[in-house]
Amino acid sequence: MIELVPLSKQYLEVLTQWNYDKEVNKYFTQRPPLSIEQQNQWLDRILCDVSKRKYIIIHQLSKTPIGMVSLMQINKEPGKAEFGITIGEKSFWGTGVARMASGLLFHYAFQVLKLNEIFLQVFETNERGIRFFKKLGFVIDGESYTDSENNRLLKMKLTKKIFLKQPSLV
């Protein structure tokens, strides 16, 4: 039903649409609008950054990009990375594609990259996101905290051990 393809410049336009859609980015840290040149520079930096792996979620039947999953701050020495996911095409919300894409990325992270833990940060008010992450096996990791913009966030983590004990997410 879905496949993950590495992020490339061909997806910049759709990423820009998702980034500036208020429903899609409701729980993003807000950033000022970027010019086309600034967006291209941002993407160039991302594509060259070895501590990040970003993949576009493609709906296989229509070959349509519907979202993105990411591993960031990849640090193989302690075996950790930060997780991020966006389903930009709202018609795919609640269809299970986020779970499938997450499962594919976690398999890659734990089996190929040999990581031991994936962590994330989520707004405390994002109840739907927190429920979703718990279904994936994430647990709250410590106390909530306030970021520089006075948003309350939770840290959550998923260990390789917990991931491997679960039924397949794919």
Buried (B, 14 or more C-beta within 10 A) or exposed (E): EBBBEEBEEEBBEBBBEBBEBEEBBEBEEEEEEBEEEEBEEBBEEBEEEEEBBBBBBBBEEEEEBBBBBBBBEBEEEEBBBBBBBBBBBEEBBEBEBBBBBBBBBBBBBBEEBEBBBBBBBBBEEBEEBBEBBEEBBBEBBEEEEEEEEEBEBBBBBBBBEBBEEEEEBE
